[in-house]
Amino acid sequence: MNWAESYAAGLPYTGYLERYGTPQHQQRWQAVYDQIHLTEPQRLVLAGFPRQMHLLCVAGTWCGDCVREGPILQHLAAGSPQVSLRFIDRDDHADVAAQLTVNGGLRIPMLVFLSEDDMECARYGERTLATYRKMAAEQLGPACPTGIVSPGENYLAIVTQEWLNEIERVQLLLRLSPRLRAKHGD
């Protein structure tokens, strides 16, 4: 897969919503965006990133999971000058979506983490652990033997932290990369 081409074809958050979203889709994304607030510790983590990283999100403006995850990703990317986020539409980029299937199916949102020179470093999506816990609690009911508890009122904050954890993990991967350390002399 030529990730540099795919990333170049991506659109920034606002451009993606304007191109692919109906007014109703845009309102839904904005409603979630307005509920997300990064904490001071989260802002400090993001501000401390030394390596440039590109995030490519395969999404759909109509997708409920994307309505939640896309605004979170935008907040996190906006928190660091080293994080660049682009969105591509799953249906317009079927070749990319086919590379990111999960359990035999097309899933979104899917995030591909790329180095500054567009080498793939990681993939993550389509839902975080908190979302799966919430779904299990709602769909499997109290008889579920796992003991999973719904995240409750802090759900968006928990999901935001989970995404930040993954972005930080990849940032550390990039920071510790022998290839990039040799390139940057650090």
CNS distance restraints for C-alpha pairs under 8 A (distance, minus, plus):
assign (resid   1 and name CA) (resid  96 and name CA) 7.77 0.50 0.50
assign (resid   1 and name CA) (resid  99 and name CA) 7.89 0.50 0.50
assign (resid   2 and name CA) (resid   6 and name CA) 6.54 0.50 0.50
assign (resid   3 and name CA) (resid   7 and name CA) 5.88 0.50 0.50
assign (resid   3 and name CA) (resid 114 and name CA) 7.85 0.50 0.50
assign (resid   3 and name CA) (resid 118 and name CA) 6.12 0.50 0.50
assign (resid   3 and name CA) (resid 119 and name CA) 7.16 0.50 0.50
assign (resid   3 and name CA) (resid 120 and name CA) 7.27 0.50 0.50
assign (resid   4 and name CA) (resid   8 and name CA) 6.06 0.50 0.50
assign (resid   4 and name CA) (resid 117 and name CA) 7.85 0.50 0.50
assign (resid   4 and name CA) (resid 118 and name CA) 5.32 0.50 0.50
assign (resid   4 and name CA) (resid 119 and name CA) 7.95 0.50 0.50
assign (resid   5 and name CA) (resid   9 and name CA) 6.22 0.50 0.50
assign (resid   6 and name CA) (resid  10 and name CA) 6.47 0.50 0.50
assign (resid   6 and name CA) (resid  56 and name CA) 7.97 0.50 0.50
assign (resid   6 and name CA) (resid  96 and name CA) 7.48 0.50 0.50
assign (resid   7 and name CA) (resid  54 and name CA) 7.89 0.50 0.50
assign (resid   7 and name CA) (resid  56 and name CA) 6.01 0.50 0.50
assign (resid   7 and name CA) (resid  86 and name CA) 6.63 0.50 0.50
assign (resid   9 and name CA) (resid  88 and name CA) 7.19 0.50 0.50
assign (resid  10 and name CA) (resid  16 and name CA) 7.99 0.50 0.50
assign (resid  10 and name CA) (resid  56 and name CA) 7.28 0.50 0.50
assign (resid  10 and name CA) (resid  86 and name CA) 4.90 0.50 0.50
assign (resid  10 and name CA) (resid  87 and name CA) 4.96 0.50 0.50
assign (resid  10 and name CA) (resid  88 and name CA) 4.85 0.50 0.50
assign (resid  11 and name CA) (resid  15 and name CA) 5.68 0.50 0.50
assign (resid  11 and name CA) (resid  16 and name CA) 5.21 0.50 0.50
assign (resid  11 and name CA) (resid  86 and name CA) 5.02 0.50 0.50
assign (resid  11 and name CA) (resid  87 and name CA) 5.14 0.50 0.50
assign (resid  11 and name CA) (resid  88 and name CA) 6.45 0.50 0.50
assign (resid  12 and name CA) (resid  16 and name CA) 5.96 0.50 0.50
assign (resid  12 and name CA) (resid  85 and name CA) 6.52 0.50 0.50
assign (resid  12 and name CA) (resid  86 and name CA) 4.91 0.50 0.50
assign (resid  12 and name CA) (resid  87 and name CA) 6.24 0.50 0.50
assign (resid  13 and name CA) (resid  17 and name CA) 6.35 0.50 0.50
assign (resid  13 and name CA) (resid  74 and name CA) 6.72 0.50 0.50
assign (resid  13 and name CA) (resid  85 and name CA) 7.58 0.50 0.50
assign (resid  13 and name CA) (resid  86 and name CA) 6.71 0.50 0.50
assign (resid  13 and name CA) (resid  87 and name CA) 6.56 0.50 0.50
assign (resid  14 and name CA) (resid  18 and name CA) 6.10 0.50 0.50
assign (resid  15 and name CA) (resid  19 and name CA) 6.04 0.50 0.50
assign (resid  16 and name CA) (resid  20 and name CA) 5.97 0.50 0.50
assign (resid  16 and name CA) (resid  21 and name CA) 7.53 0.50 0.50
assign (resid  16 and name CA) (resid  87 and name CA) 6.30 0.50 0.50
assign (resid  16 and name CA) (resid  88 and name CA) 7.34 0.50 0.50
assign (resid  17 and name CA) (resid  21 and name CA) 4.80 0.50 0.50
assign (resid  17 and name CA) (resid  25 and name CA) 7.91 0.50 0.50
assign (resid  17 and name CA) (resid  26 and name CA) 6.21 0.50 0.50
assign (resid  17 and name CA) (resid  61 and name CA) 6.84 0.50 0.50
assign (resid  18 and name CA) (resid  22 and name CA) 7.79 0.50 0.50
assign (resid  18 and name CA) (resid  26 and name CA) 7.69 0.50 0.50
assign (resid  20 and name CA) (resid  60 and name CA) 7.86 0.50 0.50
assign (resid  20 and name CA) (resid  61 and name CA) 6.41 0.50 0.50
assign (resid  20 and name CA) (resid  89 and name CA) 7.65 0.50 0.50
assign (resid  21 and name CA) (resid  25 and name CA) 5.19 0.50 0.50
assign (resid  21 and name CA) (resid  26 and name CA) 5.70 0.50 0.50
assign (resid  21 and name CA) (resid  61 and name CA) 5.42 0.50 0.50
assign (resid  21 and name CA) (resid  62 and name CA) 7.40 0.50 0.50
assign (resid  22 and name CA) (resid  26 and name CA) 6.19 0.50 0.50
assign (resid  23 and name CA) (resid  27 and name CA) 6.17 0.50 0.50
assign (resid  24 and name CA) (resid  28 and name CA) 6.33 0.50 0.50
assign (resid  25 and name CA) (resid  29 and name CA) 6.32 0.50 0.50
assign (resid  25 and name CA) (resid  61 and name CA) 6.05 0.50 0.50
assign (resid  25 and name CA) (resid  62 and name CA) 6.24 0.50 0.50
assign (resid  26 and name CA) (resid  30 and name CA) 6.07 0.50 0.50
assign (resid  26 and name CA) (resid  61 and name CA) 7.80 0.50 0.50
assign (resid  27 and name CA) (resid  31 and name CA) 6.05 0.50 0.50
assign (resid  28 and name CA) (resid  32 and name CA) 6.56 0.50 0.50
assign (resid  28 and name CA) (resid  67 and name CA) 6.62 0.50 0.50
assign (resid  29 and name CA) (resid  33 and name CA) 6.09 0.50 0.50
assign (resid  29 and name CA) (resid  67 and name CA) 5.06 0.50 0.50
assign (resid  29 and name CA) (resid  68 and name CA) 7.21 0.50 0.50
assign (resid  29 and name CA) (resid  70 and name CA) 7.62 0.50 0.50
assign (resid  29 and name CA) (resid  71 and name CA) 6.50 0.50 0.50
assign (resid  30 and name CA) (resid  34 and name CA) 6.07 0.50 0.50
assign (resid  30 and name CA) (resid  71 and name CA) 7.60 0.50 0.50
assign (resid  31 and name CA) (resid  35 and name CA) 6.73 0.50 0.50
assign (resid  32 and name CA) (resid  36 and name CA) 6.74 0.50 0.50
assign (resid  32 and name CA) (resid  67 and name CA) 7.10 0.50 0.50
assign (resid  32 and name CA) (resid  68 and name CA) 6.25 0.50 0.50
assign (resid  32 and name CA) (resid  71 and name CA) 6.54 0.50 0.50
assign (resid  33 and name CA) (resid  71 and name CA) 4.86 0.50 0.50
assign (resid  33 and name CA) (resid  72 and name CA) 6.91 0.50 0.50
assign (resid  33 and name CA) (resid  75 and name CA) 7.83 0.50 0.50
assign (resid  35 and name CA) (resid 156 and name CA) 7.99 0.50 0.50
assign (resid  36 and name CA) (resid  71 and name CA) 7.82 0.50 0.50
assign (resid  36 and name CA) (resid  72 and name CA) 6.81 0.50 0.50
assign (resid  36 and name CA) (resid  75 and name CA) 7.64 0.50 0.50
assign (resid  36 and name CA) (resid 156 and name CA) 6.96 0.50 0.50
assign (resid  36 and name CA) (resid 157 and name CA) 7.16 0.50 0.50
assign (resid  36 and name CA) (resid 160 and name CA) 7.97 0.50 0.50
assign (resid  37 and name CA) (resid 157 and name CA) 7.79 0.50 0.50
assign (resid  38 and name CA) (resid  42 and name CA) 5.97 0.50 0.50
assign (resid  38 and name CA) (resid  43 and name CA) 6.42 0.50 0.50
assign (resid  38 and name CA) (resid  75 and name CA) 7.54 0.50 0.50
assign (resid  38 and name CA) (resid  76 and name CA) 7.89 0.50 0.50
assign (resid  39 and name CA) (resid  43 and name CA) 6.26 0.50 0.50
assign (resid  40 and name CA) (resid  44 and name CA) 6.18 0.50 0.50
assign (resid  41 and name CA) (resid  45 and name CA) 6.29 0.50 0.50
assign (resid  42 and name CA) (resid  46 and name CA) 6.34 0.50 0.50
assign (resid  42 and name CA) (resid 161 and name CA) 7.91 0.50 0.50
assign (resid  42 and name CA) (resid 164 and name CA) 7.66 0.50 0.50
assign (resid  43 and name CA) (resid  47 and name CA) 6.01 0.50 0.50
assign (resid  43 and name CA) (resid  79 and name CA) 6.11 0.50 0.50
assign (resid  44 and name CA) (resid  48 and name CA) 6.16 0.50 0.50
assign (resid  45 and name CA) (resid  49 and name CA) 6.98 0.50 0.50
assign (resid  45 and name CA) (resid 168 and name CA) 7.77 0.50 0.50
assign (resid  46 and name CA) (resid  76 and name CA) 7.40 0.50 0.50
assign (resid  46 and name CA) (resid  79 and name CA) 5.73 0.50 0.50
assign (resid  46 and name CA) (resid  80 and name CA) 5.08 0.50 0.50
assign (resid  46 and name CA) (resid 168 and name CA) 7.86 0.50 0.50
assign (resid  47 and name CA) (resid  79 and name CA) 6.58 0.50 0.50
assign (resid  47 and name CA) (resid  80 and name CA) 5.17 0.50 0.50
assign (resid  47 and name CA) (resid  81 and name CA) 7.51 0.50 0.50
assign (resid  48 and name CA) (resid  80 and name CA) 7.92 0.50 0.50
assign (resid  49 and name CA) (resid  80 and name CA) 7.12 0.50 0.50
assign (resid  49 and name CA) (resid  82 and name CA) 6.42 0.50 0.50
assign (resid  49 and name CA) (resid 171 and name CA) 6.86 0.50 0.50
assign (resid  50 and name CA) (resid  82 and name CA) 6.87 0.50 0.50
assign (resid  50 and name CA) (resid 175 and name CA) 7.35 0.50 0.50
assign (resid  51 and name CA) (resid  82 and name CA) 6.12 0.50 0.50
assign (resid  51 and name CA) (resid 116 and name CA) 7.56 0.50 0.50
assign (resid  51 and name CA) (resid 171 and name CA) 6.70 0.50 0.50
assign (resid  51 and name CA) (resid 174 and name CA) 6.65 0.50 0.50
assign (resid  51 and name CA) (resid 175 and name CA) 6.30 0.50 0.50
assign (resid  52 and name CA) (resid  82 and name CA) 4.38 0.50 0.50
assign (resid  52 and name CA) (resid  83 and name CA) 6.03 0.50 0.50
assign (resid  52 and name CA) (resid  84 and name CA) 7.74 0.50 0.50
assign (resid  52 and name CA) (resid 115 and name CA) 6.83 0.50 0.50
assign (resid  52 and name CA) (resid 116 and name CA) 5.18 0.50 0.50
assign (resid  53 and name CA) (resid  82 and name CA) 6.11 0.50 0.50
assign (resid  53 and name CA) (resid  83 and name CA) 5.16 0.50 0.50
assign (resid  53 and name CA) (resid  84 and name CA) 6.33 0.50 0.50
assign (resid  53 and name CA) (resid 113 and name CA) 7.10 0.50 0.50
assign (resid  53 and name CA) (resid 114 and name CA) 5.84 0.50 0.50
assign (resid  53 and name CA) (resid 115 and name CA) 4.96 0.50 0.50
assign (resid  53 and name CA) (resid 116 and name CA) 5.20 0.50 0.50
assign (resid  53 and name CA) (resid 171 and name CA) 7.34 0.50 0.50
assign (resid  54 and name CA) (resid  83 and name CA) 6.02 0.50 0.50
assign (resid  54 and name CA) (resid  84 and name CA) 4.87 0.50 0.50
assign (resid  54 and name CA) (resid  85 and name CA) 6.03 0.50 0.50
assign (resid  54 and name CA) (resid  86 and name CA) 7.82 0.50 0.50
assign (resid  54 and name CA) (resid 113 and name CA) 6.03 0.50 0.50
assign (resid  54 and name CA) (resid 114 and name CA) 4.90 0.50 0.50
assign (resid  54 and name CA) (resid 115 and name CA) 6.15 0.50 0.50
assign (resid  54 and name CA) (resid 116 and name CA) 6.46 0.50 0.50
assign (resid  54 and name CA) (resid 118 and name CA) 7.11 0.50 0.50
assign (resid  55 and name CA) (resid  83 and name CA) 7.20 0.50 0.50
assign (resid  55 and name CA) (resid  84 and name CA) 6.02 0.50 0.50
assign (resid  55 and name CA) (resid  85 and name CA) 4.69 0.50 0.50
assign (resid  55 and name CA) (resid  86 and name CA) 6.26 0.50 0.50
assign (resid  55 and name CA) (resid 111 and name CA) 6.51 0.50 0.50
assign (resid  55 and name CA) (resid 112 and name CA) 5.83 0.50 0.50
assign (resid  55 and name CA) (resid 113 and name CA) 4.88 0.50 0.50
assign (resid  55 and name CA) (resid 114 and name CA) 6.14 0.50 0.50
assign (resid  56 and name CA) (resid  85 and name CA) 6.04 0.50 0.50
assign (resid  56 and name CA) (resid  86 and name CA) 5.07 0.50 0.50
assign (resid  56 and name CA) (resid  87 and name CA) 5.87 0.50 0.50
assign (resid  56 and name CA) (resid  88 and name CA) 7.41 0.50 0.50
assign (resid  56 and name CA) (resid 111 and name CA) 5.52 0.50 0.50
assign (resid  56 and name CA) (resid 112 and name CA) 5.10 0.50 0.50
assign (resid  56 and name CA) (resid 113 and name CA) 6.55 0.50 0.50
assign (resid  56 and name CA) (resid 114 and name CA) 7.67 0.50 0.50
assign (resid  57 and name CA) (resid  85 and name CA) 7.42 0.50 0.50
assign (resid  57 and name CA) (resid  86 and name CA) 6.16 0.50 0.50
assign (resid  57 and name CA) (resid  87 and name CA) 4.72 0.50 0.50
assign (resid  57 and name CA) (resid  88 and name CA) 6.27 0.50 0.50
assign (resid  57 and name CA) (resid 109 and name CA) 6.38 0.50 0.50
assign (resid  57 and name CA) (resid 110 and name CA) 5.61 0.50 0.50
assign (resid  57 and name CA) (resid 111 and name CA) 4.44 0.50 0.50
assign (resid  57 and name CA) (resid 112 and name CA) 6.46 0.50 0.50
assign (resid  58 and name CA) (resid  87 and name CA) 5.89 0.50 0.50
assign (resid  58 and name CA) (resid  88 and name CA) 5.05 0.50 0.50
assign (resid  58 and name CA) (resid  89 and name CA) 5.82 0.50 0.50
assign (resid  58 and name CA) (resid  90 and name CA) 5.54 0.50 0.50
assign (resid  58 and name CA) (resid  96 and name CA) 7.90 0.50 0.50
assign (resid  58 and name CA) (resid  97 and name CA) 6.87 0.50 0.50
assign (resid  58 and name CA) (resid 108 and name CA) 6.30 0.50 0.50
assign (resid  58 and name CA) (resid 109 and name CA) 5.48 0.50 0.50
assign (resid  58 and name CA) (resid 110 and name CA) 5.21 0.50 0.50
assign (resid  58 and name CA) (resid 111 and name CA) 6.38 0.50 0.50
assign (resid  59 and name CA) (resid  63 and name CA) 7.49 0.50 0.50
assign (resid  59 and name CA) (resid  66 and name CA) 6.12 0.50 0.50
assign (resid  59 and name CA) (resid  87 and name CA) 6.71 0.50 0.50
assign (resid  59 and name CA) (resid  88 and name CA) 6.25 0.50 0.50
assign (resid  59 and name CA) (resid  89 and name CA) 5.25 0.50 0.50
assign (resid  59 and name CA) (resid  90 and name CA) 5.46 0.50 0.50
assign (resid  59 and name CA) (resid 108 and name CA) 5.33 0.50 0.50
assign (resid  59 and name CA) (resid 109 and name CA) 4.72 0.50 0.50
assign (resid  59 and name CA) (resid 110 and name CA) 6.90 0.50 0.50
assign (resid  60 and name CA) (resid  66 and name CA) 6.49 0.50 0.50
assign (resid  60 and name CA) (resid  89 and name CA) 5.52 0.50 0.50
assign (resid  60 and name CA) (resid  90 and name CA) 6.03 0.50 0.50
assign (resid  60 and name CA) (resid  91 and name CA) 7.72 0.50 0.50
assign (resid  60 and name CA) (resid 108 and name CA) 7.23 0.50 0.50
assign (resid  60 and name CA) (resid 109 and name CA) 7.51 0.50 0.50
assign (resid  61 and name CA) (resid  66 and name CA) 6.69 0.50 0.50
assign (resid  61 and name CA) (resid  67 and name CA) 6.81 0.50 0.50
assign (resid  62 and name CA) (resid  66 and name CA) 7.69 0.50 0.50
assign (resid  62 and name CA) (resid  67 and name CA) 7.55 0.50 0.50
assign (resid  63 and name CA) (resid  67 and name CA) 6.22 0.50 0.50
assign (resid  63 and name CA) (resid 108 and name CA) 7.65 0.50 0.50
assign (resid  64 and name CA) (resid  68 and name CA) 6.63 0.50 0.50
assign (resid  65 and name CA) (resid  69 and name CA) 6.06 0.50 0.50
assign (resid  65 and name CA) (resid 108 and name CA) 7.25 0.50 0.50
assign (resid  65 and name CA) (resid 109 and name CA) 6.83 0.50 0.50
assign (resid  65 and name CA) (resid 126 and name CA) 7.64 0.50 0.50
assign (resid  65 and name CA) (resid 127 and name CA) 7.21 0.50 0.50
assign (resid  66 and name CA) (resid  70 and name CA) 5.23 0.50 0.50
assign (resid  66 and name CA) (resid 108 and name CA) 6.77 0.50 0.50
assign (resid  66 and name CA) (resid 109 and name CA) 5.49 0.50 0.50
assign (resid  67 and name CA) (resid  71 and name CA) 6.93 0.50 0.50
assign (resid  68 and name CA) (resid  72 and name CA) 6.84 0.50 0.50
assign (resid  69 and name CA) (resid  73 and name CA) 6.17 0.50 0.50
assign (resid  69 and name CA) (resid 109 and name CA) 7.27 0.50 0.50
assign (resid  70 and name CA) (resid  74 and name CA) 6.23 0.50 0.50
assign (resid  70 and name CA) (resid 109 and name CA) 7.80 0.50 0.50
assign (resid  71 and name CA) (resid  75 and name CA) 6.25 0.50 0.50
assign (resid  72 and name CA) (resid  76 and name CA) 6.31 0.50 0.50
assign (resid  72 and name CA) (resid 160 and name CA) 5.91 0.50 0.50
assign (resid  72 and name CA) (resid 163 and name CA) 7.88 0.50 0.50
assign (resid  73 and name CA) (resid  77 and name CA) 6.05 0.50 0.50
assign (resid  73 and name CA) (resid  85 and name CA) 7.81 0.50 0.50
assign (resid  73 and name CA) (resid 160 and name CA) 7.97 0.50 0.50
assign (resid  73 and name CA) (resid 163 and name CA) 7.42 0.50 0.50
assign (resid  74 and name CA) (resid  78 and name CA) 5.99 0.50 0.50
assign (resid  74 and name CA) (resid  85 and name CA) 7.19 0.50 0.50
assign (resid  75 and name CA) (resid  79 and name CA) 6.31 0.50 0.50
assign (resid  76 and name CA) (resid  80 and name CA) 7.19 0.50 0.50
assign (resid  76 and name CA) (resid 164 and name CA) 6.95 0.50 0.50
assign (resid  77 and name CA) (resid  81 and name CA) 7.67 0.50 0.50
assign (resid  77 and name CA) (resid  83 and name CA) 5.16 0.50 0.50
assign (resid  77 and name CA) (resid  84 and name CA) 6.14 0.50 0.50
assign (resid  77 and name CA) (resid  85 and name CA) 6.17 0.50 0.50
assign (resid  78 and name CA) (resid  83 and name CA) 7.51 0.50 0.50
assign (resid  88 and name CA) (resid  92 and name CA) 7.63 0.50 0.50
assign (resid  88 and name CA) (resid  93 and name CA) 6.91 0.50 0.50
assign (resid  89 and name CA) (resid  93 and name CA) 6.04 0.50 0.50
assign (resid  90 and name CA) (resid  94 and name CA) 5.89 0.50 0.50
assign (resid  90 and name CA) (resid  96 and name CA) 7.59 0.50 0.50
assign (resid  90 and name CA) (resid  97 and name CA) 5.70 0.50 0.50
assign (resid  90 and name CA) (resid 108 and name CA) 7.66 0.50 0.50
assign (resid  91 and name CA) (resid  97 and name CA) 7.89 0.50 0.50
assign (resid  93 and name CA) (resid  97 and name CA) 6.39 0.50 0.50
assign (resid  94 and name CA) (resid  98 and name CA) 5.94 0.50 0.50
assign (resid  95 and name CA) (resid  99 and name CA) 6.68 0.50 0.50
assign (resid  96 and name CA) (resid 100 and name CA) 6.83 0.50 0.50
assign (resid  97 and name CA) (resid 101 and name CA) 6.65 0.50 0.50
assign (resid  97 and name CA) (resid 106 and name CA) 6.55 0.50 0.50
assign (resid  97 and name CA) (resid 107 and name CA) 7.93 0.50 0.50
assign (resid  98 and name CA) (resid 106 and name CA) 6.86 0.50 0.50
assign (resid 100 and name CA) (resid 106 and name CA) 7.18 0.50 0.50
assign (resid 100 and name CA) (resid 107 and name CA) 7.58 0.50 0.50
assign (resid 100 and name CA) (resid 110 and name CA) 7.04 0.50 0.50
assign (resid 101 and name CA) (resid 105 and name CA) 5.13 0.50 0.50
assign (resid 101 and name CA) (resid 106 and name CA) 4.81 0.50 0.50
assign (resid 101 and name CA) (resid 107 and name CA) 6.12 0.50 0.50
assign (resid 102 and name CA) (resid 106 and name CA) 6.52 0.50 0.50
assign (resid 102 and name CA) (resid 107 and name CA) 6.32 0.50 0.50
assign (resid 107 and name CA) (resid 125 and name CA) 7.95 0.50 0.50
assign (resid 107 and name CA) (resid 126 and name CA) 6.06 0.50 0.50
assign (resid 108 and name CA) (resid 125 and name CA) 6.98 0.50 0.50
assign (resid 108 and name CA) (resid 126 and name CA) 5.16 0.50 0.50
assign (resid 109 and name CA) (resid 125 and name CA) 5.92 0.50 0.50
assign (resid 109 and name CA) (resid 126 and name CA) 4.86 0.50 0.50
assign (resid 109 and name CA) (resid 127 and name CA) 7.59 0.50 0.50
assign (resid 110 and name CA) (resid 123 and name CA) 7.17 0.50 0.50
assign (resid 110 and name CA) (resid 124 and name CA) 5.93 0.50 0.50
assign (resid 110 and name CA) (resid 125 and name CA) 4.49 0.50 0.50
assign (resid 110 and name CA) (resid 126 and name CA) 5.17 0.50 0.50
assign (resid 111 and name CA) (resid 123 and name CA) 5.57 0.50 0.50
assign (resid 111 and name CA) (resid 124 and name CA) 5.17 0.50 0.50
assign (resid 111 and name CA) (resid 125 and name CA) 5.95 0.50 0.50
assign (resid 111 and name CA) (resid 126 and name CA) 7.87 0.50 0.50
assign (resid 112 and name CA) (resid 120 and name CA) 6.96 0.50 0.50
assign (resid 112 and name CA) (resid 121 and name CA) 7.63 0.50 0.50
assign (resid 112 and name CA) (resid 122 and name CA) 5.98 0.50 0.50
assign (resid 112 and name CA) (resid 123 and name CA) 4.56 0.50 0.50
assign (resid 112 and name CA) (resid 124 and name CA) 6.64 0.50 0.50
assign (resid 113 and name CA) (resid 120 and name CA) 5.97 0.50 0.50
assign (resid 113 and name CA) (resid 121 and name CA) 5.42 0.50 0.50
assign (resid 113 and name CA) (resid 122 and name CA) 5.09 0.50 0.50
assign (resid 113 and name CA) (resid 123 and name CA) 6.03 0.50 0.50
assign (resid 113 and name CA) (resid 170 and name CA) 7.35 0.50 0.50
assign (resid 114 and name CA) (resid 118 and name CA) 4.84 0.50 0.50
assign (resid 114 and name CA) (resid 119 and name CA) 5.18 0.50 0.50
assign (resid 114 and name CA) (resid 120 and name CA) 4.60 0.50 0.50
assign (resid 114 and name CA) (resid 121 and name CA) 5.45 0.50 0.50
assign (resid 114 and name CA) (resid 122 and name CA) 7.32 0.50 0.50
assign (resid 115 and name CA) (resid 119 and name CA) 5.20 0.50 0.50
assign (resid 115 and name CA) (resid 120 and name CA) 6.57 0.50 0.50
assign (resid 115 and name CA) (resid 121 and name CA) 6.58 0.50 0.50
assign (resid 115 and name CA) (resid 174 and name CA) 6.96 0.50 0.50
assign (resid 121 and name CA) (resid 170 and name CA) 7.09 0.50 0.50
assign (resid 121 and name CA) (resid 173 and name CA) 7.98 0.50 0.50
assign (resid 122 and name CA) (resid 170 and name CA) 7.10 0.50 0.50
assign (resid 124 and name CA) (resid 166 and name CA) 7.89 0.50 0.50
assign (resid 127 and name CA) (resid 131 and name CA) 5.95 0.50 0.50
assign (resid 127 and name CA) (resid 132 and name CA) 6.81 0.50 0.50
assign (resid 128 and name CA) (resid 132 and name CA) 6.55 0.50 0.50
assign (resid 128 and name CA) (resid 159 and name CA) 6.53 0.50 0.50
assign (resid 128 and name CA) (resid 162 and name CA) 6.67 0.50 0.50
assign (resid 128 and name CA) (resid 163 and name CA) 7.47 0.50 0.50
assign (resid 129 and name CA) (resid 133 and name CA) 6.08 0.50 0.50
assign (resid 129 and name CA) (resid 159 and name CA) 8.00 0.50 0.50
assign (resid 129 and name CA) (resid 162 and name CA) 7.73 0.50 0.50
assign (resid 130 and name CA) (resid 134 and name CA) 6.07 0.50 0.50
assign (resid 130 and name CA) (resid 150 and name CA) 7.80 0.50 0.50
assign (resid 130 and name CA) (resid 151 and name CA) 6.51 0.50 0.50
assign (resid 130 and name CA) (resid 155 and name CA) 7.36 0.50 0.50
assign (resid 130 and name CA) (resid 158 and name CA) 6.85 0.50 0.50
assign (resid 130 and name CA) (resid 159 and name CA) 6.16 0.50 0.50
assign (resid 130 and name CA) (resid 162 and name CA) 7.96 0.50 0.50
assign (resid 131 and name CA) (resid 135 and name CA) 6.08 0.50 0.50
assign (resid 131 and name CA) (resid 159 and name CA) 7.34 0.50 0.50
assign (resid 132 and name CA) (resid 136 and name CA) 5.99 0.50 0.50
assign (resid 133 and name CA) (resid 137 and name CA) 6.17 0.50 0.50
assign (resid 133 and name CA) (resid 148 and name CA) 6.08 0.50 0.50
assign (resid 133 and name CA) (resid 149 and name CA) 6.77 0.50 0.50
assign (resid 133 and name CA) (resid 150 and name CA) 6.09 0.50 0.50
assign (resid 133 and name CA) (resid 151 and name CA) 7.51 0.50 0.50
assign (resid 134 and name CA) (resid 138 and name CA) 6.23 0.50 0.50
assign (resid 134 and name CA) (resid 149 and name CA) 7.18 0.50 0.50
assign (resid 134 and name CA) (resid 150 and name CA) 4.61 0.50 0.50
assign (resid 134 and name CA) (resid 151 and name CA) 6.37 0.50 0.50
assign (resid 135 and name CA) (resid 139 and name CA) 5.81 0.50 0.50
assign (resid 135 and name CA) (resid 140 and name CA) 7.88 0.50 0.50
assign (resid 136 and name CA) (resid 140 and name CA) 5.19 0.50 0.50
assign (resid 136 and name CA) (resid 141 and name CA) 7.28 0.50 0.50
assign (resid 136 and name CA) (resid 144 and name CA) 7.90 0.50 0.50
assign (resid 136 and name CA) (resid 148 and name CA) 7.34 0.50 0.50
assign (resid 137 and name CA) (resid 141 and name CA) 5.44 0.50 0.50
assign (resid 137 and name CA) (resid 142 and name CA) 7.07 0.50 0.50
assign (resid 137 and name CA) (resid 144 and name CA) 7.57 0.50 0.50
assign (resid 137 and name CA) (resid 148 and name CA) 6.39 0.50 0.50
assign (resid 137 and name CA) (resid 149 and name CA) 6.24 0.50 0.50
assign (resid 137 and name CA) (resid 150 and name CA) 5.84 0.50 0.50
assign (resid 138 and name CA) (resid 150 and name CA) 7.93 0.50 0.50
assign (resid 140 and name CA) (resid 144 and name CA) 5.51 0.50 0.50
assign (resid 144 and name CA) (resid 148 and name CA) 7.78 0.50 0.50
assign (resid 151 and name CA) (resid 155 and name CA) 5.30 0.50 0.50
assign (resid 151 and name CA) (resid 158 and name CA) 7.54 0.50 0.50
assign (resid 154 and name CA) (resid 158 and name CA) 6.17 0.50 0.50
assign (resid 155 and name CA) (resid 159 and name CA) 6.22 0.50 0.50
assign (resid 156 and name CA) (resid 160 and name CA) 6.00 0.50 0.50
assign (resid 157 and name CA) (resid 161 and name CA) 6.25 0.50 0.50
assign (resid 158 and name CA) (resid 162 and name CA) 6.24 0.50 0.50
assign (resid 159 and name CA) (resid 163 and name CA) 6.31 0.50 0.50
assign (resid 160 and name CA) (resid 164 and name CA) 6.20 0.50 0.50
assign (resid 161 and name CA) (resid 165 and name CA) 6.02 0.50 0.50
assign (resid 162 and name CA) (resid 166 and name CA) 6.47 0.50 0.50
assign (resid 163 and name CA) (resid 167 and name CA) 6.24 0.50 0.50
assign (resid 164 and name CA) (resid 168 and name CA) 5.94 0.50 0.50
assign (resid 165 and name CA) (resid 169 and name CA) 6.05 0.50 0.50
assign (resid 166 and name CA) (resid 170 and name CA) 6.36 0.50 0.50
assign (resid 167 and name CA) (resid 171 and name CA) 6.14 0.50 0.50
assign (resid 168 and name CA) (resid 172 and name CA) 6.14 0.50 0.50
assign (resid 169 and name CA) (resid 173 and name CA) 6.27 0.50 0.50
assign (resid 170 and name CA) (resid 174 and name CA) 6.17 0.50 0.50
assign (resid 171 and name CA) (resid 175 and name CA) 6.05 0.50 0.50
assign (resid 172 and name CA) (resid 176 and name CA) 5.98 0.50 0.50
assign (resid 173 and name CA) (resid 177 and name CA) 5.98 0.50 0.50
assign (resid 174 and name CA) (resid 180 and name CA) 6.94 0.50 0.50
assign (resid 175 and name CA) (resid 180 and name CA) 7.22 0.50 0.50
assign (resid 175 and name CA) (resid 181 and name CA) 7.05 0.50 0.50
assign (resid 176 and name CA) (resid 180 and name CA) 7.70 0.50 0.50
assign (resid 176 and name CA) (resid 181 and name CA) 6.83 0.50 0.50
assign (resid 177 and name CA) (resid 181 and name CA) 5.96 0.50 0.50
assign (resid 178 and name CA) (resid 182 and name CA) 6.03 0.50 0.50
assign (resid 179 and name CA) (resid 183 and name CA) 6.30 0.50 0.50
assign (resid 180 and name CA) (resid 184 and name CA) 6.02 0.50 0.50
assign (resid 181 and name CA) (resid 185 and name CA) 5.54 0.50 0.50
assign (resid 181 and name CA) (resid 186 and name CA) 5.01 0.50 0.50
assign (resid 182 and name CA) (resid 186 and name CA) 6.77 0.50 0.50
